[in-house]
Amino acid sequence: MKVGYGRTSTFEQQAGLAAQLRDLKAAGCEKVFEEQVSSVGKRPQLEACLDFIREGDTLVVTKLDRLARSTYHLLEIADRVKSKGAALHVLNLGADTGTATGKLMFTVIGAIATFEREMMLERQREGIAKAKAEGKYKGRKPTARARAAEIAALKAGGVRPVEIARRLGIGRASVYRILDNRSGPSL
Protein backbone atom coordinates (compact mmCIF):
# COMPACT_ATOMS: atom_id res chain seq x y z
CA MET A 1 0.00 0.00 0.00
CA LYS A 2 1.22 3.50 -0.77
CA VAL A 3 0.78 5.83 2.20
CA GLY A 4 1.20 9.57 1.70
CA TYR A 5 2.29 12.33 4.06
CA GLY A 6 1.80 16.04 3.35
CA ARG A 7 2.76 18.99 5.52
CA THR A 8 2.96 22.76 5.43
CA SER A 9 4.27 24.96 8.21
CA THR A 10 1.34 27.32 8.47
CA PHE A 11 -2.38 27.48 7.77
CA GLU A 12 -1.69 30.25 5.23
CA GLN A 13 -0.04 27.71 2.94
CA GLN A 14 -3.31 26.05 1.86
CA ALA A 15 -2.33 26.00 -1.82
CA GLY A 16 0.94 24.22 -1.01
CA LEU A 17 -0.87 21.54 0.97
CA ALA A 18 -3.50 21.13 -1.74
CA ALA A 19 -0.75 20.64 -4.34
CA GLN A 20 0.94 18.00 -2.17
CA LEU A 21 -2.33 16.14 -1.64
CA ARG A 22 -3.03 16.22 -5.38
CA ASP A 23 0.45 14.82 -6.16
CA LEU A 24 0.18 12.12 -3.49
CA LYS A 25 -3.20 10.96 -4.85
CA ALA A 26 -1.79 10.99 -8.40
CA ALA A 27 1.10 8.80 -7.16
CA GLY A 28 -1.45 6.20 -6.07
CA CYS A 29 -1.53 6.81 -2.31
CA GLU A 30 -4.50 5.00 -0.82
CA LYS A 31 -4.20 6.71 2.55
CA VAL A 32 -2.82 10.20 3.17
CA PHE A 33 -1.85 11.84 6.44
CA GLU A 34 -1.71 15.64 6.44
CA GLU A 35 -0.94 18.42 8.88
CA GLN A 36 -0.08 22.09 9.08
CA VAL A 37 2.64 22.44 11.70
CA SER A 38 6.24 23.56 11.83
CA SER A 39 8.79 20.82 11.25
CA VAL A 40 10.43 21.62 14.59
CA GLY A 41 7.27 21.08 16.64
CA LYS A 42 5.40 17.90 17.45
CA ARG A 43 3.89 16.33 14.36
CA PRO A 44 1.12 13.98 15.45
CA GLN A 45 0.10 13.08 11.90
CA LEU A 46 3.66 12.09 10.97
CA GLU A 47 3.79 9.88 14.05
CA ALA A 48 0.40 8.39 13.15
CA CYS A 49 1.64 7.79 9.61
CA LEU A 50 4.82 6.07 10.81
CA ASP A 51 2.74 3.93 13.19
CA PHE A 52 0.31 3.06 10.38
CA ILE A 53 2.74 1.77 7.75
CA ARG A 54 3.28 -1.98 7.55
CA GLU A 55 5.65 -4.39 5.87
CA GLY A 56 5.55 -3.95 2.12
CA ASP A 57 4.09 -0.42 2.29
CA THR A 58 5.74 2.65 0.76
CA LEU A 59 5.67 6.02 2.52
CA VAL A 60 5.38 8.70 -0.17
CA VAL A 61 6.19 12.41 0.25
CA THR A 62 6.39 15.09 -2.42
CA LYS A 63 9.65 16.67 -1.18
CA LEU A 64 12.25 15.94 1.49
CA ASP A 65 11.66 19.21 3.34
CA ARG A 66 8.02 18.21 3.91
CA LEU A 67 9.25 15.17 5.83
CA ALA A 68 12.48 15.98 7.69
CA ARG A 69 14.25 19.03 9.07
CA SER A 70 17.83 17.70 8.95
CA THR A 71 19.92 14.85 7.61
CA TYR A 72 19.84 13.22 11.03
CA HIS A 73 16.05 13.50 11.20
CA LEU A 74 15.69 12.16 7.65
CA LEU A 75 17.88 9.14 8.41
CA GLU A 76 15.99 8.55 11.66
CA ILE A 77 12.68 8.50 9.79
CA ALA A 78 14.15 6.31 7.03
CA ASP A 79 15.34 3.85 9.70
CA ARG A 80 11.88 3.75 11.28
CA VAL A 81 10.33 3.07 7.90
CA LYS A 82 12.93 0.38 7.13
CA SER A 83 12.41 -1.28 10.55
CA LYS A 84 8.76 -1.77 9.61
CA GLY A 85 9.74 -3.43 6.35
CA ALA A 86 8.49 -0.47 4.32
CA ALA A 87 10.17 1.86 1.82
CA LEU A 88 10.33 5.64 1.52
CA HIS A 89 9.72 7.41 -1.80
CA VAL A 90 10.26 11.13 -2.51
CA LEU A 91 8.37 12.12 -5.64
CA ASN A 92 10.35 15.15 -6.78
CA LEU A 93 13.61 13.17 -6.55
CA GLY A 94 12.36 9.88 -7.88
CA ALA A 95 14.32 8.34 -4.98
CA ASP A 96 13.20 5.21 -3.19
CA THR A 97 14.91 3.70 -0.14
CA GLY A 98 13.94 0.29 -1.43
CA THR A 99 17.16 0.42 -3.50
CA ALA A 100 20.83 0.93 -2.58
CA THR A 101 21.02 3.91 -4.95
CA GLY A 102 17.93 5.43 -3.34
CA LYS A 103 19.48 5.10 0.13
CA LEU A 104 22.65 6.83 -1.07
CA MET A 105 20.61 9.61 -2.69
CA PHE A 106 18.65 10.20 0.53
CA THR A 107 21.83 10.56 2.56
CA VAL A 108 23.55 12.91 0.11
CA ILE A 109 20.49 15.02 -0.65
CA GLY A 110 19.59 15.20 3.04
CA ALA A 111 23.07 16.55 3.77
CA ILE A 112 22.72 19.13 1.01
CA ALA A 113 19.30 20.18 2.31
CA THR A 114 20.73 20.61 5.80
CA PHE A 115 23.60 22.69 4.39
CA GLU A 116 21.13 24.85 2.45
CA ARG A 117 19.05 25.45 5.60
CA GLU A 118 22.17 26.37 7.60
CA MET A 119 23.16 28.85 4.90
CA MET A 120 19.68 30.38 4.90
CA LEU A 121 19.79 30.79 8.70
CA GLU A 122 23.24 32.34 8.46
CA ARG A 123 22.00 34.88 5.88
CA GLN A 124 19.00 35.59 8.12
CA ARG A 125 21.27 36.25 11.13
CA GLU A 126 23.44 38.54 9.00
CA GLY A 127 20.36 40.45 7.83
CA ILE A 128 19.09 40.86 11.39
CA ALA A 129 22.51 42.08 12.57
CA LYS A 130 22.61 44.62 9.73
CA ALA A 131 19.08 45.83 10.48
CA LYS A 132 19.94 46.17 14.19
CA ALA A 133 23.06 48.18 13.34
CA GLU A 134 20.90 50.49 11.21
CA GLY A 135 18.32 50.80 13.99
CA LYS A 136 15.62 49.13 11.88
CA TYR A 137 15.24 45.94 13.90
CA LYS A 138 13.78 46.13 17.36
CA GLY A 139 12.93 42.48 18.00
CA ARG A 140 9.64 41.44 19.46
CA LYS A 141 7.97 43.54 22.10
CA PRO A 142 8.39 42.30 25.67
CA THR A 143 5.07 40.75 26.62
CA ALA A 144 5.55 40.10 30.33
CA ARG A 145 6.93 43.55 31.19
CA ALA A 146 3.91 45.14 29.55
CA ARG A 147 1.77 43.27 32.07
CA ALA A 148 3.80 44.20 35.17
CA ALA A 149 0.87 46.02 36.75
CA GLU A 150 -1.41 43.00 36.33
CA ILE A 151 1.28 40.75 37.80
CA ALA A 152 1.70 43.04 40.79
CA ALA A 153 -2.05 43.25 41.35
CA LEU A 154 -2.48 39.49 41.25
CA LYS A 155 0.48 39.00 43.59
CA ALA A 156 -0.98 41.59 45.99
CA GLY A 157 -4.23 39.62 45.87
CA GLY A 158 -2.40 36.55 47.14
CA VAL A 159 -2.08 34.70 43.83
CA ARG A 160 1.06 32.57 43.60
CA PRO A 161 3.55 33.29 40.76
CA VAL A 162 2.92 29.95 39.03
CA GLU A 163 -0.81 30.68 38.94
CA ILE A 164 -0.14 34.26 37.72
CA ALA A 165 1.88 32.84 34.81
CA ARG A 166 -0.88 30.39 33.95
CA ARG A 167 -3.65 33.01 34.09
CA LEU A 168 -1.77 35.55 31.99
CA GLY A 169 -0.29 33.05 29.55
CA ILE A 170 3.30 34.13 30.18
CA GLY A 171 6.38 32.30 31.39
CA ARG A 172 6.80 31.55 35.07
CA ALA A 173 10.39 32.85 34.94
CA SER A 174 9.10 36.17 33.56
CA VAL A 175 6.70 36.52 36.48
CA TYR A 176 9.48 35.87 38.99
CA ARG A 177 11.80 38.28 37.16
CA ILE A 178 9.21 41.08 37.26
CA LEU A 179 8.41 40.43 40.93
CA ASP A 180 12.13 40.36 41.81
CA ASN A 181 12.81 43.59 39.92
CA ARG A 182 10.02 45.57 41.54
CA SER A 183 10.89 49.20 41.90
CA GLY A 184 8.73 51.75 43.60
CA PRO A 185 5.08 51.64 44.57
CA SER A 186 3.76 50.91 41.04
CA LEU A 187 4.70 47.24 41.35
C-alpha positions as CSV (number, residue, x, y, z in Angstrom):
1,M,0.0,0.0,0.0
2,K,1.2,3.5,-0.8
3,V,0.8,5.8,2.2
4,G,1.2,9.6,1.7
5,Y,2.3,12.3,4.1
6,G,1.8,16.0,3.3
7,R,2.8,19.0,5.5
8,T,3.0,22.8,5.4
9,S,4.3,25.0,8.2
10,T,1.3,27.3,8.5
11,F,-2.4,27.5,7.8
12,E,-1.7,30.3,5.2
13,Q,0.0,27.7,2.9
14,Q,-3.3,26.0,1.9
15,A,-2.3,26.0,-1.8
16,G,0.9,24.2,-1.0
17,L,-0.9,21.5,1.0
18,A,-3.5,21.1,-1.7
19,A,-0.7,20.6,-4.3
20,Q,0.9,18.0,-2.2
21,L,-2.3,16.1,-1.6
22,R,-3.0,16.2,-5.4
23,D,0.4,14.8,-6.2
24,L,0.2,12.1,-3.5
25,K,-3.2,11.0,-4.8
26,A,-1.8,11.0,-8.4
27,A,1.1,8.8,-7.2
28,G,-1.5,6.2,-6.1
29,C,-1.5,6.8,-2.3
30,E,-4.5,5.0,-0.8
31,K,-4.2,6.7,2.6
32,V,-2.8,10.2,3.2
33,F,-1.8,11.8,6.4
34,E,-1.7,15.6,6.4
35,E,-0.9,18.4,8.9
36,Q,-0.1,22.1,9.1
37,V,2.6,22.4,11.7
38,S,6.2,23.6,11.8
39,S,8.8,20.8,11.3
40,V,10.4,21.6,14.6
41,G,7.3,21.1,16.6
42,K,5.4,17.9,17.5
43,R,3.9,16.3,14.4
44,P,1.1,14.0,15.4
45,Q,0.1,13.1,11.9
46,L,3.7,12.1,11.0
47,E,3.8,9.9,14.1
48,A,0.4,8.4,13.1
49,C,1.6,7.8,9.6
50,L,4.8,6.1,10.8
51,D,2.7,3.9,13.2
52,F,0.3,3.1,10.4
53,I,2.7,1.8,7.7
54,R,3.3,-2.0,7.6
55,E,5.7,-4.4,5.9
56,G,5.5,-4.0,2.1
57,D,4.1,-0.4,2.3
58,T,5.7,2.7,0.8
59,L,5.7,6.0,2.5
60,V,5.4,8.7,-0.2
61,V,6.2,12.4,0.2
62,T,6.4,15.1,-2.4
63,K,9.7,16.7,-1.2
64,L,12.2,15.9,1.5
65,D,11.7,19.2,3.3
66,R,8.0,18.2,3.9
67,L,9.2,15.2,5.8
68,A,12.5,16.0,7.7
69,R,14.2,19.0,9.1
70,S,17.8,17.7,9.0
71,T,19.9,14.8,7.6
72,Y,19.8,13.2,11.0
73,H,16.1,13.5,11.2
74,L,15.7,12.2,7.7
75,L,17.9,9.1,8.4
76,E,16.0,8.6,11.7
77,I,12.7,8.5,9.8
78,A,14.2,6.3,7.0
79,D,15.3,3.8,9.7
80,R,11.9,3.8,11.3
81,V,10.3,3.1,7.9
82,K,12.9,0.4,7.1
83,S,12.4,-1.3,10.5
84,K,8.8,-1.8,9.6
85,G,9.7,-3.4,6.3
86,A,8.5,-0.5,4.3
87,A,10.2,1.9,1.8
88,L,10.3,5.6,1.5
89,H,9.7,7.4,-1.8
90,V,10.3,11.1,-2.5
91,L,8.4,12.1,-5.6
92,N,10.4,15.2,-6.8
93,L,13.6,13.2,-6.6
94,G,12.4,9.9,-7.9
95,A,14.3,8.3,-5.0
96,D,13.2,5.2,-3.2
97,T,14.9,3.7,-0.1
98,G,13.9,0.3,-1.4
99,T,17.2,0.4,-3.5
100,A,20.8,0.9,-2.6
101,T,21.0,3.9,-4.9
102,G,17.9,5.4,-3.3
103,K,19.5,5.1,0.1
104,L,22.7,6.8,-1.1
105,M,20.6,9.6,-2.7
106,F,18.7,10.2,0.5
107,T,21.8,10.6,2.6
108,V,23.5,12.9,0.1
109,I,20.5,15.0,-0.7
110,G,19.6,15.2,3.0
111,A,23.1,16.5,3.8
112,I,22.7,19.1,1.0
113,A,19.3,20.2,2.3
114,T,20.7,20.6,5.8
115,F,23.6,22.7,4.4
116,E,21.1,24.8,2.5
117,R,19.1,25.5,5.6
118,E,22.2,26.4,7.6
119,M,23.2,28.9,4.9
120,M,19.7,30.4,4.9
121,L,19.8,30.8,8.7
122,E,23.2,32.3,8.5
123,R,22.0,34.9,5.9
124,Q,19.0,35.6,8.1
125,R,21.3,36.2,11.1
126,E,23.4,38.5,9.0
127,G,20.4,40.4,7.8
128,I,19.1,40.9,11.4
129,A,22.5,42.1,12.6
130,K,22.6,44.6,9.7
131,A,19.1,45.8,10.5
132,K,19.9,46.2,14.2
133,A,23.1,48.2,13.3
134,E,20.9,50.5,11.2
135,G,18.3,50.8,14.0
136,K,15.6,49.1,11.9
137,Y,15.2,45.9,13.9
138,K,13.8,46.1,17.4
139,G,12.9,42.5,18.0
140,R,9.6,41.4,19.5
141,K,8.0,43.5,22.1
142,P,8.4,42.3,25.7
143,T,5.1,40.7,26.6
144,A,5.6,40.1,30.3
145,R,6.9,43.5,31.2
146,A,3.9,45.1,29.5
147,R,1.8,43.3,32.1
148,A,3.8,44.2,35.2
149,A,0.9,46.0,36.7
150,E,-1.4,43.0,36.3
151,I,1.3,40.8,37.8
152,A,1.7,43.0,40.8
153,A,-2.1,43.3,41.3
154,L,-2.5,39.5,41.2
155,K,0.5,39.0,43.6
156,A,-1.0,41.6,46.0
157,G,-4.2,39.6,45.9
158,G,-2.4,36.6,47.1
159,V,-2.1,34.7,43.8
160,R,1.1,32.6,43.6
161,P,3.6,33.3,40.8
162,V,2.9,29.9,39.0
163,E,-0.8,30.7,38.9
164,I,-0.1,34.3,37.7
165,A,1.9,32.8,34.8
166,R,-0.9,30.4,33.9
167,R,-3.6,33.0,34.1
168,L,-1.8,35.5,32.0
169,G,-0.3,33.1,29.6
170,I,3.3,34.1,30.2
171,G,6.4,32.3,31.4
172,R,6.8,31.5,35.1
173,A,10.4,32.9,34.9
174,S,9.1,36.2,33.6
175,V,6.7,36.5,36.5
176,Y,9.5,35.9,39.0
177,R,11.8,38.3,37.2
178,I,9.2,41.1,37.3
179,L,8.4,40.4,40.9
180,D,12.1,40.4,41.8
181,N,12.8,43.6,39.9
182,R,10.0,45.6,41.5
183,S,10.9,49.2,41.9
184,G,8.7,51.8,43.6
185,P,5.1,51.6,44.6
186,S,3.8,50.9,41.0
187,L,4.7,47.2,41.4
